[in-house]
């Protein structure tokens, strides 16, 4: 696996690509909110949760059908926004400030900071050569870059950094491309 140096530590190229991809969709100067948008539909306009429709696993058009990988649910709250592939590249879970945010699977923390506009306190975990997961808007990060984490380990506390409400924005990236997390989450 190819690696790139960041902040004095070696990062997998896939993690760097994900960070750059997130940064590219995180900044939308034309969006409402003073040029600050994370690309999440629930971050725009009203603070009311949007209507959420049920979707059959594997029914999306982003290649996530027939998934063989399973991730644990990263938060206990209700799903308040689902992946649409355009304005929401993941899914959002509601909750209260301080609620636990847990690693969806074992891996290595490749990013733990607030340097990406629109995502607030962000954690990115590299699970293998194919999958990365991202956890945004945390009130506190409990892990450090380079740290190994286990499935279900608390990695952060839910918050509303760079968001209009308390939530966890969760993304699954397969080969650096955002895919619908829902079919991947084991029930």
C-alpha positions in Angstrom: 0.0 0.0 0.0 1.4 3.4 -0.9 1.8 6.0 1.8 2.2 9.8 2.1 3.8 11.8 4.9 1.4 14.1 6.8 2.2 16.0 10.0 5.3 13.8 10.3 3.4 10.5 10.1 2.9 8.2 7.2 -0.6 8.0 5.9 -2.1 5.6 3.3 -2.7 7.3 0.0 -6.3 6.2 0.2 -6.7 8.3 3.4 -5.1 11.3 1.8 -7.4 10.9 -1.2 -10.4 10.7 1.1 -9.4 13.8 3.0 -8.9 15.7 -0.2 -12.3 14.4 -1.5 -14.0 15.5 1.7 -12.3 18.9 1.5 -13.5 19.3 -2.1 -17.2 18.7 -1.2 -16.9 20.5 2.2 -16.6 24.0 0.8 -19.4 25.4 -1.2 -19.2 29.2 -1.3 -22.6 29.4 -3.0 -24.4 27.6 -0.3 -26.4 29.4 2.4 -24.7 29.9 5.7 -22.0 32.3 4.9 -20.1 30.1 2.5 -19.8 27.3 5.0 -21.4 24.0 3.9 -20.4 20.4 4.5 -22.4 19.1 1.6 -24.9 17.6 4.0 -28.5 18.3 3.2 -29.5 18.6 6.8 -26.9 21.4 7.3 -28.8 23.7 5.1 -31.7 25.9 6.1 -34.1 24.6 8.7 -32.9 22.9 11.9 -35.9 20.5 11.6 -35.1 17.0 10.7 -36.0 16.2 7.1 -38.3 13.4 6.1 -36.4 10.2 5.8 -37.5 7.5 3.5 -36.8 3.8 3.9 -34.4 2.3 1.3 -33.8 -1.3 0.5 -30.2 -2.4 1.1 -28.3 -2.6 -2.2 -30.8 -0.4 -4.0 -28.5 2.6 -4.6 -26.7 3.4 -7.8 -23.2 4.0 -6.3 -22.0 0.4 -6.4 -22.8 -0.5 -2.9 -25.3 -3.2 -3.9 -24.5 -6.8 -2.8 -22.1 -5.7 -0.1 -20.0 -8.3 1.7 -18.6 -5.9 4.3 -20.3 -5.2 7.6 -19.9 -2.2 9.9 -21.3 -1.6 13.3 -23.7 1.2 13.9 -21.5 4.2 15.0 -24.2 6.0 17.1 -27.4 5.0 19.0 -29.5 8.0 17.8 -32.2 7.9 15.2 -31.2 8.4 11.5 -32.1 12.0 10.6 -30.7 12.1 7.1 -29.8 9.4 4.6 -27.3 9.2 1.7 -28.4 10.7 -1.6 -25.1 10.8 -3.4 -25.4 14.5 -4.1 -26.0 16.8 -1.1 -25.4 14.1 1.5 -22.5 11.8 1.0 -23.3 9.8 4.2 -25.9 9.4 6.8 -26.7 11.5 9.9 -27.6 10.3 13.4 -29.3 12.5 15.9 -28.4 12.6 19.6 -27.3 14.8 22.5 -24.0 16.6 23.0 -21.6 14.0 24.5 -23.4 10.9 23.3 -20.7 8.2 22.3 -19.5 7.9 18.8 -18.1 4.5 18.2 -15.7 3.0 15.5 -17.7 1.1 13.0 -14.9 -1.5 12.7 -11.3 -2.0 13.7 -8.7 0.1 12.0 -6.2 2.9 12.2 -7.1 6.5 12.8 -5.6 8.5 9.9 -7.2 11.8 10.7 -8.4 13.3 14.0 -8.7 17.1 13.9 -10.9 20.0 13.0 -9.0 21.2 9.9 -11.6 20.4 7.3 -14.2 23.2 6.9 -17.7 22.0 7.2 -17.0 18.8 9.1 -16.0 20.2 12.5 -14.2 17.8 14.8 -13.6 14.9 12.3 -12.2 11.4 12.7 -11.3 9.2 9.8 -10.5 5.5 10.2 -8.6 3.4 7.6 -10.0 -0.2 7.9 -8.1 -1.8 5.0 -6.9 -1.1 1.4 -10.6 -0.6 0.3 -12.6 1.0 3.2 -12.4 4.2 5.2 -15.0 5.7 7.5 -15.5 9.3 8.6 -17.2 10.7 11.7 -18.0 14.4 11.7 -19.3 17.2 13.9 -18.0 15.8 17.2 -17.7 17.8 20.4 -14.6 16.0 21.5 -12.2 13.6 19.8 -10.9 10.7 22.0 -8.4 9.2 19.7 -5.1 10.3 18.0 -3.8 10.0 14.5 -1.9 6.7 14.1 -3.9 5.0 17.0 -5.3 1.5 16.4 -9.0 1.2 17.3 -11.3 -1.8 17.8 -14.9 -2.3 16.5 -17.3 -0.5 18.9 -14.6 1.5 20.7 -15.7 5.0 21.6 -13.6 7.4 19.4 -15.5 10.7 20.0 -18.4 12.5 21.6 -21.3 13.7 19.5 -21.5 17.4 19.0 -22.5 20.1 16.5 -19.2 21.6 15.4 -19.7 23.2 11.9 -23.4 22.1 12.1 -26.7 23.6 12.9 -27.7 20.8 15.2 -26.2 18.0 17.3 -25.5 15.0 15.1 -23.0 12.5 13.9 -22.4 12.6 10.1 -21.1 9.2 9.1 -19.5 8.3 5.8 -18.3 5.1 4.3 -15.7 5.4 1.5 -14.9 2.5 -0.8 -11.8 3.1 -2.9 -12.2 6.8 -1.9 -15.7 7.0 -3.3 -18.6 7.8 -0.9 -21.1 4.9 -0.8 -24.4 4.6 0.9 -23.5 3.5 4.5 -26.9 1.9 5.2 -26.4 -1.4 3.4 -23.1 -1.8 5.2 -24.4 -1.3 8.8 -25.2 -4.6 10.5 -28.5 -4.4 12.4 
